Amino acid sequence: MRKIISILTIALLVSCSGVAQKPEKKKEKKYDIVKTEEQWKKKLTSIQYYVLREAGTERAFTSPLNNIKEKGLYVCAACETPLYKSDHKFDSGTGWPSFDRAIINNVELDVDYKIGYARTELKCSTCGGHLGHSFNDGPRETTGERHCINGAALKFKAKKGALKKK
């Protein structure tokens, strides 16, 4: 009888380690623009590299983009993909450029656990560069979203006619 109980216990333990309990491996996304880390270092400034390639955060209130009030586009500093329209920028008081929405399909959402809990990370969908994070404390009269973006991840292109769409 003890042998049967032992065999059943072992069978039960083996069946509990089935595929359903193994964590799913996240697939690595393929981006349209791929460079080596050395190529990125040559192309970007040190702060741009830190933010875009190492998912760093610039200090609050240090970006000159905070004060831009002109019409235009904010593009990725690494690959110049249009990311945000000036019409969707607002002053969040946080010290980083903030937008209530991105240009559709040009910014991707990811999950970031770097500070111990889940946050919605924003990345350029063309090169995978880290832009910042999304929060649900934006303007209620529009989307309610706040895309808190590192100014070092962006370049501003003043409007000179029709906006280019990707």
N, CA, C and O atoms as a DFTB+ gen file, in Angstrom:
664 C
 N C O
     1  1       0.822      -1.193       0.000
     2  2       0.000       0.000       0.000
     3  2       0.868       1.259       0.000
     4  3       0.574       2.241      -0.681
     5  1       1.948       1.198       0.788
     6  2       2.846       2.361       0.820
     7  2       3.475       2.624      -0.540
     8  3       3.676       3.779      -0.915
     9  1       3.783       1.583      -1.272
    10  2       4.368       1.748      -2.608
    11  2       3.391       2.472      -3.531
    12  3       3.783       3.358      -4.290
    13  1       2.122       2.091      -3.461
    14  2       1.104       2.710      -4.312
    15  2       0.946       4.191      -3.959
    16  3       0.853       5.031      -4.853
    17  1       0.915       4.515      -2.669
    18  2       0.799       5.913      -2.242
    19  2       2.022       6.706      -2.681
    20  3       1.890       7.847      -3.121
    21  1       3.196       6.127      -2.570
    22  2       4.431       6.793      -2.994
    23  2       4.416       7.054      -4.495
    24  3       4.781       8.142      -4.942
    25  1       3.998       6.066      -5.270
    26  2       3.947       6.214      -6.725
    27  2       2.922       7.278      -7.109
    28  3       3.194       8.108      -7.977
    29  1       1.765       7.265      -6.486
    30  2       0.741       8.281      -6.764
    31  2       1.216       9.680      -6.385
    32  3       0.949      10.642      -7.104
    33  1       1.919       9.797      -5.261
    34  2       2.451      11.097      -4.828
    35  2       3.472      11.619      -5.834
    36  3       3.440      12.795      -6.198
    37  1       4.367      10.758      -6.279
    38  2       5.382      11.160      -7.278
    39  2       4.694      11.554      -8.585
    40  3       5.052      12.560      -9.197
    41  1       3.712      10.767      -9.012
    42  2       2.987      11.090     -10.248
    43  2       2.275      12.432     -10.134
    44  3       2.261      13.214     -11.085
    45  1       1.688      12.699      -8.978
    46  2       1.012      13.975      -8.755
    47  2       1.999      15.139      -8.812
    48  3       1.716      16.165      -9.431
    49  1       3.139      14.984      -8.177
    50  2       4.149      16.049      -8.192
    51  2       4.681      16.297      -9.588
    52  3       4.880      17.450      -9.970
    53  1       4.917      15.250     -10.359
    54  2       5.414      15.391     -11.726
    55  2       4.368      16.090     -12.591
    56  3       4.713      16.943     -13.409
    57  1       3.102      15.740     -12.419
    58  2       2.064      16.361     -13.238
    59  2       1.868      17.832     -12.904
    60  3       1.410      18.596     -13.754
    61  1       2.202      18.244     -11.695
    62  2       2.065      19.655     -11.304
    63  2       3.114      20.545     -11.947
    64  3       2.954      21.766     -11.969
    65  1       4.169      19.966     -12.466
    66  2       5.197      20.792     -13.106
    67  2       4.979      20.854     -14.609
    68  3       5.938      20.961     -15.374
    69  1       3.735      20.789     -15.032
    70  2       3.390      20.811     -16.447
    71  2       3.668      22.147     -17.108
    72  3       4.098      23.101     -16.459
    73  1       3.421      22.200     -18.383
    74  2       3.693      23.377     -19.206
    75  2       2.916      24.603     -18.736
    76  3       3.412      25.723     -18.861
    77  1       1.737      24.423     -18.209
    78  2       0.903      25.547     -17.802
    79  2       1.536      26.367     -16.691
    80  3       1.168      27.527     -16.506
    81  1       2.462      25.807     -15.958
    82  2       3.056      26.522     -14.844
    83  2       4.395      27.158     -15.176
    84  3       4.970      27.858     -14.342
    85  1       4.890      26.930     -16.359
    86  2       6.166      27.514     -16.748
    87  2       5.911      28.916     -17.297
    88  3       4.992      29.115     -18.091
    89  1       6.733      29.902     -16.872
    90  2       6.516      31.264     -17.383
    91  2       6.767      31.325     -18.887
    92  3       7.680      30.693     -19.418
    93  1       5.926      32.106     -19.549
    94  2       6.063      32.260     -20.988
    95  2       7.225      33.189     -21.289
    96  3       7.347      34.259     -20.692
    97  1       8.077      32.776     -22.216
    98  2       9.197      33.632     -22.603
    99  2       8.687      34.713     -23.534
   100  3       7.931      34.444     -24.468
   101  1       9.111      35.946     -23.268
   102  2       8.700      37.078     -24.076
   103  2       9.498      37.084     -25.374
   104  3      10.722      36.953     -25.364
   105  1       8.789      37.238     -26.490
   106  2       9.463      37.284     -27.785
   107  2      10.136      38.636     -27.954
   108  3       9.564      39.673     -27.619
   109  1      11.339      38.613     -28.468
   110  2      12.082      39.842     -28.741
   111  2      11.502      40.479     -30.002
   112  3      11.452      39.843     -31.055
   113  1      11.062      41.744     -29.894
   114  2      10.471      42.428     -31.047
   115  2      11.576      42.830     -32.012
   116  3      12.655      43.259     -31.605
   117  1      11.287      42.684     -33.278
   118  2      12.213      43.110     -34.332
   119  2      11.813      44.517     -34.763
   120  3      10.659      44.766     -35.111
   121  1      12.767      45.424     -34.736
   122  2      12.508      46.813     -35.125
   123  2      13.024      47.073     -36.528
   124  3      13.934      46.394     -37.003
   125  1      12.428      48.074     -37.197
   126  2      12.836      48.424     -38.551
   127  2      14.256      48.968     -38.591
   128  3      14.985      48.737     -39.556
   129  1      14.650      49.691     -37.546
   130  2      16.011      50.231     -37.472
   131  2      16.740      49.520     -36.347
   132  3      16.348      49.601     -35.183
   133  1      17.796      48.829     -36.709
   134  2      18.602      48.089     -35.737
   135  2      20.054      48.496     -35.919
   136  3      20.575      48.492     -37.034
   137  1      20.699      48.844     -34.823
   138  2      22.116      49.220     -34.842
   139  2      22.809      48.530     -33.686
   140  3      22.164      48.103     -32.728
   141  1      24.122      48.422     -33.778
   142  2      24.891      47.907     -32.658
   143  2      24.968      48.996     -31.591
   144  3      24.726      50.169     -31.877
   145  1      25.297      48.615     -30.387
   146  2      25.436      49.618     -29.321
   147  2      26.514      50.638     -29.688
   148  3      26.375      51.821     -29.380
   149  1      27.572      50.195     -30.334
   150  2      28.635      51.116     -30.763
   151  2      28.114      52.122     -31.788
   152  3      28.468      53.300     -31.731
   153  1      27.283      51.676     -32.718
   154  2      26.699      52.591     -33.707
   155  2      25.775      53.601     -33.030
   156  3      25.783      54.781     -33.382
   157  1      24.979      53.147     -32.060
   158  2      24.111      54.081     -31.335
   159  2      24.951      55.094     -30.569
   160  3      24.611      56.276     -30.546
   161  1      26.027      54.662     -29.950
   162  2      26.883      55.581     -29.185
   163  2      27.484      56.663     -30.075
   164  3      27.660      57.801     -29.642
   165  1      27.794      56.309     -31.310
   166  2      28.347      57.303     -32.249
   167  2      27.283      58.288     -32.707
   168  3      27.581      59.460     -32.940
   169  1      26.047      57.825     -32.837
   170  2      24.955      58.663     -33.358
   171  2      24.360      59.592     -32.303
   172  3      23.979      60.719     -32.616
   173  1      24.278      59.127     -31.062
   174  2      23.560      59.854     -30.009
   175  2      24.503      60.555     -29.046
   176  3      25.654      60.150     -28.883
   177  1      24.005      61.616     -28.405
   178  2      24.769      62.246     -27.323
   179  2      24.750      61.293     -26.126
   180  3      24.002      60.316     -26.132
   181  1      25.547      61.560     -25.117
   182  2      25.598      60.663     -23.962
   183  2      24.250      60.595     -23.232
   184  3      23.846      59.517     -22.797
   185  1      23.556      61.721     -23.093
   186  2      22.257      61.699     -22.415
   187  2      21.203      60.999     -23.286
   188  3      20.352      60.278     -22.764
   189  1      21.254      61.204     -24.593
   190  2      20.329      60.511     -25.485
   191  2      20.551      59.002     -25.421
   192  3      19.589      58.235     -25.369
   193  1      21.794      58.578     -25.426
   194  2      22.114      57.153     -25.341
   195  2      21.601      56.575     -24.019
   196  3      20.987      55.509     -23.992
   197  1      21.861      57.288     -22.938
   198  2      21.434      56.842     -21.609
   199  2      19.906      56.659     -21.560
   200  3      19.414      55.657     -21.041
   201  1      19.176      57.620     -22.094
   202  2      17.712      57.555     -22.061
   203  2      17.185      56.529     -23.068
   204  3      16.446      55.618     -22.695
   205  1      17.559      56.671     -24.328
   206  2      16.977      55.856     -25.397
   207  2      17.428      54.396     -25.387
   208  3      16.619      53.502     -25.633
   209  1      18.689      54.147     -25.112
   210  2      19.219      52.780     -25.224
   211  2      19.345      52.067     -23.878
   212  3      19.326      50.837     -23.828
   213  1      19.473      52.834     -22.775
   214  2      19.619      52.211     -21.457
   215  2      18.388      52.427     -20.575
   216  3      18.405      52.085     -19.393
   217  1      17.328      52.988     -21.141
   218  2      16.062      53.238     -20.439
   219  2      16.258      54.116     -19.212
   220  3      15.607      53.927     -18.184
   221  1      17.164      55.078     -19.335
   222  2      17.407      56.012     -18.238
   223  2      16.362      57.112     -18.207
   224  3      15.487      57.196     -19.069
   225  1      16.480      57.959     -17.181
   226  2      15.579      59.102     -17.029
   227  2      16.420      60.353     -16.817
   228  3      17.295      60.384     -15.952
   229  1      16.150      61.382     -17.611
   230  2      16.844      62.650     -17.414
   231  2      16.270      63.343     -16.179
   232  3      15.158      63.033     -15.751
   233  1      17.017      64.265     -15.615
   234  2      16.514      65.017     -14.457
   235  2      15.336      65.893     -14.869
   236  3      15.305      66.442     -15.971
   237  1      14.392      66.009     -13.985
   238  2      13.216      66.845     -14.233
   239  2      13.615      68.298     -14.444
   240  3      14.590      68.771     -13.860
   241  1      12.875      68.991     -15.261
   242  2      13.027      70.424     -15.547
   243  2      14.339      70.770     -16.246
   244  3      14.763      71.925     -16.200
   245  1      14.998      69.802     -16.896
   246  2      16.254      70.083     -17.590
   247  2      16.099      70.159     -19.103
   248  3      17.016      70.610     -19.789
   249  1      14.969      69.733     -19.634
   250  2      14.797      69.704     -21.086
   251  2      14.292      71.043     -21.613
   252  3      13.300      71.576     -21.116
   253  1      14.977      71.586     -22.621
   254  2      14.474      72.815     -23.253
   255  2      13.150      72.594     -23.982
   256  3      12.460      73.562     -24.302
   257  1      12.785      71.351     -24.248
   258  2      11.517      71.064     -24.927
   259  2      10.312      71.362     -24.041
   260  3       9.198      71.503     -24.546
   261  1      10.515      71.460     -22.733
   262  2       9.404      71.790     -21.828
   263  2       8.759      73.122     -22.189
   264  3       7.547      73.286     -22.051
   265  1       9.565      74.068     -22.649
   266  2       9.092      75.434     -22.871
   267  2       8.658      75.738     -24.299
   268  3       8.242      76.861     -24.586
   269  1       8.744      74.773     -25.191
   270  2       8.352      75.013     -26.586
   271  2       6.833      75.094     -26.683
   272  3       6.117      74.194     -26.245
   273  1       6.361      76.188     -27.264
   274  2       4.922      76.401     -27.443
   275  2       4.527      76.404     -28.922
   276  3       3.343      76.495     -29.246
   277  1       5.512      76.305     -29.816
   278  2       5.260      76.350     -31.260
   279  2       4.510      75.107     -31.732
   280  3       4.493      74.074     -31.063
   281  1       3.895      75.239     -32.898
   282  2       3.268      74.094     -33.556
   283  2       4.346      73.286     -34.268
   284  3       5.287      73.842     -34.833
   285  1       4.194      71.992     -34.231
   286  2       5.139      71.127     -34.916
   287  2       5.028      69.692     -34.442
   288  3       4.035      69.282     -33.840
   289  1       6.075      68.946     -34.731
   290  2       6.136      67.529     -34.389
   291  2       7.314      67.255     -33.465
   292  3       8.368      67.884     -33.565
   293  1       7.113      66.314     -32.576
   294  2       8.192      65.804     -31.742
   295  2       8.536      64.430     -32.305
   296  3       7.692      63.535     -32.347
   297  1       9.783      64.274     -32.737
   298  2      10.220      63.037     -33.382
   299  2      11.247      62.332     -32.504
   300  3      11.839      62.939     -31.612
   301  1      11.448      61.052     -32.765
   302  2      12.442      60.278     -32.032
   303  2      13.830      60.844     -32.315
   304  3      14.191      61.052     -33.474
   305  1      14.601      61.091     -31.274
   306  2      15.950      61.638     -31.429
   307  2      16.895      60.633     -32.086
   308  3      17.936      61.023     -32.614
   309  1      16.549      59.356     -32.060
   310  2      17.421      58.336     -32.647
   311  2      17.126      58.081     -34.117
   312  3      18.051      57.914     -34.912
   313  1      15.840      58.049     -34.492
   314  2      15.501      57.647     -35.864
   315  2      14.564      58.619     -36.582
   316  3      14.231      58.405     -37.748
   317  1      14.141      59.673     -35.909
   318  2      13.279      60.728     -36.458
   319  2      11.876      60.270     -36.842
   320  3      11.229      60.903     -37.676
   321  1      11.399      59.188     -36.252
   322  2      10.007      58.790     -36.432
   323  2       9.122      59.809     -35.723
   324  3       9.375      60.117     -34.558
   325  1       8.084      60.347     -36.388
   326  2       7.165      61.274     -35.719
   327  2       6.427      60.552     -34.589
   328  3       5.799      59.517     -34.815
   329  1       6.506      61.102     -33.374
   330  2       5.923      60.449     -32.205
   331  2       4.743      61.212     -31.618
   332  3       3.730      60.611     -31.260
   333  1       4.870      62.543     -31.518
   334  2       3.846      63.346     -30.853
   335  2       3.621      64.641     -31.623
   336  3       4.562      65.229     -32.157
   337  1       2.365      65.081     -31.677
   338  2       2.007      66.378     -32.260
   339  2       1.976      67.411     -31.142
   340  3       1.588      67.107     -30.013
   341  1       2.385      68.630     -31.464
   342  2       2.375      69.706     -30.469
   343  2       0.964      69.970     -29.941
   344  3       0.805      70.422     -28.807
   345  1      -0.060      69.695     -30.748
   346  2      -1.455      69.893     -30.320
   347  2      -1.816      69.034     -29.106
   348  3      -2.773      69.342     -28.397
   349  1      -1.070      67.977     -28.865
   350  2      -1.381      67.046     -27.777
   351  2      -0.435      67.206     -26.585
   352  3      -0.446      66.393     -25.661
   353  1       0.372      68.250     -26.614
   354  2       1.297      68.528     -25.508
   355  2       0.559      69.368     -24.463
   356  3      -0.279      70.201     -24.807
   357  1       0.878      69.143     -23.186
   358  2       0.308      69.955     -22.112
   359  2       1.318      70.065     -20.982
   360  3       2.229      69.245     -20.868
   361  1       1.151      71.074     -20.155
   362  2       2.049      71.279     -19.015
   363  2       1.522      70.484     -17.828
   364  3       0.522      70.850     -17.211
   365  1       2.211      69.392     -17.521
   366  2       1.785      68.520     -16.423
   367  2       2.368      68.966     -15.091
   368  3       1.946      68.497     -14.034
   369  1       3.348      69.881     -15.142
   370  2       4.000      70.329     -13.914
   371  2       5.023      69.341     -13.369
   372  3       5.569      69.550     -12.286
   373  1       5.286      68.268     -14.111
   374  2       6.199      67.229     -13.632
   375  2       7.662      67.510     -13.964
   376  3       8.563      66.947     -13.342
   377  1       7.895      68.386     -14.950
   378  2       9.270      68.677     -15.351
   379  2       9.718      67.926     -16.585
   380  3      10.871      68.051     -17.000
   381  1       8.833      67.151     -17.179
   382  2       9.128      66.446     -18.423
   383  2       8.061      66.807     -19.442
   384  3       6.915      67.061     -19.068
   385  1       8.418      66.836     -20.740
   386  2       7.401      67.060     -21.761
   387  2       6.297      66.005     -21.618
   388  3       6.577      64.814     -21.483
   389  1       5.058      66.453     -21.650
   390  2       3.920      65.544     -21.464
   391  2       2.917      65.715     -22.593
   392  3       2.662      66.821     -23.069
   393  1       2.357      64.584     -23.005
   394  2       1.400      64.542     -24.108
   395  2       0.235      63.658     -23.684
   396  3       0.408      62.730     -22.893
   397  1      -0.961      63.950     -24.213
   398  2      -2.111      63.122     -23.841
   399  2      -2.342      61.969     -24.814
   400  3      -3.228      61.144     -24.593
   401  1      -1.561      61.903     -25.880
   402  2      -1.640      60.781     -26.823
   403  2      -0.451      60.841     -27.771
   404  3       0.185      61.882     -27.936
   405  1      -0.169      59.701     -28.390
   406  2       0.918      59.591     -29.367
   407  2       0.335      59.511     -30.771
   408  3      -0.870      59.326     -30.943
   409  1       1.192      59.651     -31.766
   410  2       0.785      59.413     -33.144
   411  2       0.553      57.903     -33.269
   412  3       1.420      57.104     -32.915
   413  1      -0.600      57.530     -33.766
   414  2      -1.021      56.120     -33.814
   415  2       0.031      55.253     -34.514
   416  3       0.543      55.592     -35.581
   417  1       0.327      54.133     -33.874
   418  2       1.263      53.097     -34.350
   419  2       2.741      53.487     -34.265
   420  3       3.593      52.672     -34.619
   421  1       3.076      54.684     -33.817
   422  2       4.484      55.083     -33.765
   423  2       5.098      54.937     -32.377
   424  3       6.318      55.010     -32.226
   425  1       4.264      54.734     -31.372
   426  2       4.744      54.520     -30.003
   427  2       4.150      53.208     -29.519
   428  3       2.944      52.984     -29.616
   429  1       5.014      52.344     -28.997
   430  2       4.536      51.064     -28.485
   431  2       4.571      51.046     -26.966
   432  3       5.366      51.738     -26.331
   433  1       3.695      50.245     -26.410
   434  2       3.607      50.094     -24.963
   435  2       4.299      48.805     -24.554
   436  3       4.209      47.790     -25.245
   437  1       4.991      48.856     -23.424
   438  2       5.653      47.685     -22.859
   439  2       5.457      47.758     -21.351
   440  3       4.989      48.773     -20.835
   441  1       5.804      46.710     -20.653
   442  2       5.712      46.719     -19.194
   443  2       7.117      46.778     -18.626
   444  3       8.010      46.054     -19.069
   445  1       7.304      47.638     -17.651
   446  2       8.596      47.884     -17.033
   447  2       8.467      47.607     -15.531
   448  3       7.590      48.170     -14.875
   449  1       9.327      46.752     -14.987
   450  2       9.317      46.418     -13.562
   451  2      10.569      46.937     -12.861
   452  3      10.894      46.483     -11.764
   453  1      11.272      47.876     -13.474
   454  2      12.582      48.304     -12.972
   455  2      12.568      48.893     -11.562
   456  3      13.583      48.846     -10.868
   457  1      11.444      49.443     -11.132
   458  2      11.410      50.021      -9.777
   459  2      10.555      49.196      -8.823
   460  3      10.104      49.688      -7.789
   461  1      10.339      47.933      -9.185
   462  2       9.676      47.026      -8.264
   463  2       8.189      46.801      -8.496
   464  3       7.599      45.924      -7.865
   465  1       7.572      47.566      -9.382
   466  2       6.166      47.342      -9.718
   467  2       5.967      47.668     -11.197
   468  3       6.801      48.323     -11.822
   469  1       4.868      47.207     -11.732
   470  2       4.610      47.368     -13.167
   471  2       4.286      48.812     -13.522
   472  3       3.462      49.456     -12.873
   473  1       4.950      49.311     -14.569
   474  2       4.630      50.615     -15.156
   475  2       4.519      50.420     -16.666
   476  3       5.101      49.489     -17.222
   477  1       3.778      51.293     -17.317
   478  2       3.654      51.226     -18.768
   479  2       4.789      52.043     -19.380
   480  3       4.819      53.270     -19.282
   481  1       5.714      51.336     -20.010
   482  2       6.852      51.980     -20.671
   483  2       6.461      52.315     -22.104
   484  3       5.739      51.559     -22.753
   485  1       6.940      53.449     -22.589
   486  2       6.687      53.884     -23.957
   487  2       7.984      53.793     -24.747
   488  3       9.032      54.249     -24.291
   489  1       7.903      53.200     -25.940
   490  2       9.074      53.030     -26.800
   491  2       8.747      53.468     -28.217
   492  3       7.598      53.406     -28.654
   493  1       9.777      53.911     -28.926
   494  2       9.625      54.206     -30.350
   495  2       9.387      52.871     -31.062
   496  3      10.143      51.920     -30.863
   497  1       8.349      52.799     -31.882
   498  2       8.033      51.540     -32.552
   499  2       8.952      51.253     -33.740
   500  3       8.915      50.154     -34.294
   501  1       9.777      52.226     -34.140
   502  2      10.685      52.015     -35.260
   503  2      12.054      51.517     -34.815
   504  3      12.625      50.626     -35.442
   505  1      12.587      52.096     -33.724
   506  2      13.938      51.716     -33.285
   507  2      13.982      51.098     -31.887
   508  3      15.031      50.617     -31.458
   509  1      12.859      51.105     -31.178
   510  2      12.811      50.518     -29.843
   511  2      13.368      51.400     -28.749
   512  3      13.521      50.946     -27.615
   513  1      13.677      52.655     -29.060
   514  2      14.220      53.572     -28.063
   515  2      13.245      53.857     -26.940
   516  3      12.055      54.062     -27.179
   517  1      13.749      53.869     -25.710
   518  2      12.927      54.189     -24.536
   519  2      12.586      55.677     -24.553
   520  3      13.467      56.522     -24.708
   521  1      11.313      55.986     -24.395
   522  2      10.860      57.377     -24.403
   523  2      10.501      57.861     -23.008
   524  3      10.885      58.962     -22.614
   525  1       9.774      57.054     -22.265
   526  2       9.296      57.443     -20.945
   527  2       8.228      56.468     -20.495
   528  3       8.302      55.275     -20.789
   529  1       7.223      56.981     -19.772
   530  2       6.163      56.132     -19.225
   531  2       4.804      56.799     -19.390
   532  3       4.704      58.015     -19.552
   533  1       3.765      55.978     -19.345
   534  2       2.390      56.466     -19.456
   535  2       1.688      56.304     -18.114
   536  3       1.849      55.298     -17.423
   537  1       0.899      57.333     -17.761
   538  2       0.149      57.333     -16.507
   539  2      -1.289      57.741     -16.800
   540  3      -1.569      58.330     -17.844
   541  1      -2.186      57.435     -15.897
   542  2      -3.612      57.738     -16.079
   543  2      -4.038      59.000     -15.333
   544  3      -5.157      59.072     -14.826
   545  1      -3.160      59.989     -15.264
   546  2      -3.493      61.235     -14.561
   547  2      -3.406      62.446     -15.490
   548  3      -3.101      63.555     -15.053
   549  1      -3.676      62.220     -16.765
   550  2      -3.643      63.299     -17.744
   551  2      -4.952      64.064     -17.779
   552  3      -5.831      63.837     -16.947
   553  1      -5.087      64.969     -18.736
   554  2      -6.291      65.797     -18.835
   555  2      -7.563      64.959     -19.014
   556  3      -7.669      64.173     -19.955
   557  1      -8.514      65.133     -18.112
   558  2      -9.766      64.371     -18.150
   559  2     -10.616      64.732     -19.379
   560  3     -11.375      63.904     -19.883
   561  1     -10.477      65.974     -19.849
   562  2     -11.301      66.401     -20.985
   563  2     -10.827      65.824     -22.321
   564  3     -11.511      65.968     -23.334
   565  1      -9.666      65.175     -22.329
   566  2      -9.203      64.525     -23.572
   567  2      -9.118      63.017     -23.327
   568  3     -10.147      62.344     -23.267
   569  1      -7.918      62.488     -23.188
   570  2      -7.750      61.035     -23.066
   571  2      -7.590      60.560     -21.624
   572  3      -7.779      59.378     -21.338
   573  1      -7.244      61.472     -20.715
   574  2      -6.940      61.070     -19.346
   575  2      -5.547      60.487     -19.192
   576  3      -5.147      60.114     -18.089
   577  1      -4.810      60.405     -20.283
   578  2      -3.454      59.845     -20.266
   579  2      -2.413      60.947     -20.150
   580  3      -2.614      62.068     -20.616
   581  1      -1.295      60.602     -19.518
   582  2      -0.115      61.475     -19.506
   583  2       1.069      60.653     -19.962
   584  3       1.534      59.766     -19.246
   585  1       1.561      60.949     -21.163
   586  2       2.781      60.339     -21.646
   587  2       3.914      61.242     -21.159
   588  3       4.138      62.326     -21.698
   589  1       4.606      60.786     -20.154
   590  2       5.699      61.533     -19.530
   591  2       6.982      61.132     -20.259
   592  3       7.495      60.029     -20.069
   593  1       7.494      62.037     -21.095
   594  2       8.559      61.705     -22.038
   595  2       9.850      62.455     -21.699
   596  3       9.826      63.647     -21.392
   597  1      10.957      61.750     -21.758
   598  2      12.264      62.379     -21.588
   599  2      12.531      63.276     -22.792
   600  3      12.455      62.822     -23.934
   601  1      12.840      64.536     -22.544
   602  2      13.142      65.457     -23.637
   603  2      14.328      64.990     -24.463
   604  3      14.385      65.259     -25.663
   605  1      15.285      64.289     -23.841
   606  2      16.469      63.792     -24.552
   607  2      16.094      62.742     -25.599
   608  3      16.879      62.475     -26.508
   609  1      14.917      62.150     -25.483
   610  2      14.472      61.137     -26.435
   611  2      13.826      61.761     -27.668
   612  3      13.518      61.060     -28.632
   613  1      13.621      63.075     -27.639
   614  2      12.889      63.761     -28.701
   615  2      13.711      64.845     -29.383
   616  3      14.678      65.369     -28.830
   617  1      13.289      65.163     -30.615
   618  2      13.731      66.364     -31.329
   619  2      12.449      67.066     -31.750
   620  3      11.459      66.414     -32.079
   621  1      12.466      68.394     -31.740
   622  2      11.298      69.150     -32.162
   623  2      11.498      69.647     -33.580
   624  3      12.548      70.197     -33.911
   625  1      10.485      69.453     -34.420
   626  2      10.498      69.957     -35.793
   627  2       9.327      70.916     -35.938
   628  3       8.167      70.502     -35.938
   629  1       9.642      72.206     -36.062
   630  2       8.604      73.227     -36.184
   631  2       7.800      73.012     -37.456
   632  3       8.331      72.582     -38.480
   633  1       6.514      73.317     -37.377
   634  2       5.614      73.128     -38.519
   635  2       5.957      74.137     -39.616
   636  3       6.033      75.342     -39.372
   637  1       6.161      73.619     -40.827
   638  2       6.442      74.469     -41.988
   639  2       5.510      74.124     -43.121
   640  3       5.932      74.129     -44.278
   641  1       4.286      73.830     -42.843
   642  2       3.330      73.396     -43.860
   643  2       2.592      72.172     -43.344
   644  3       2.288      72.070     -42.155
   645  1       2.314      71.272     -44.225
   646  2       1.560      70.070     -43.827
   647  2       2.418      69.153     -42.971
   648  3       3.620      69.016     -43.195
   649  1       1.788      68.533     -41.998
   650  2       2.476      67.565     -41.139
   651  2       2.713      66.285     -41.902
   652  3       1.834      65.795     -42.611
   653  1       3.918      65.743     -41.752
   654  2       4.205      64.439     -42.360
   655  2       3.625      63.359     -41.483
   656  3       3.767      63.391     -40.260
   657  1       2.981      62.419     -42.101
   658  2       2.447      61.267     -41.346
   659  2       3.220      60.048     -41.782
   660  3       3.591      59.893     -42.946
   661  1       3.447      59.198     -40.820
   662  2       4.172      57.971     -41.133
   663  2       3.218      56.949     -41.645
   664  3       3.624      55.833     -41.971
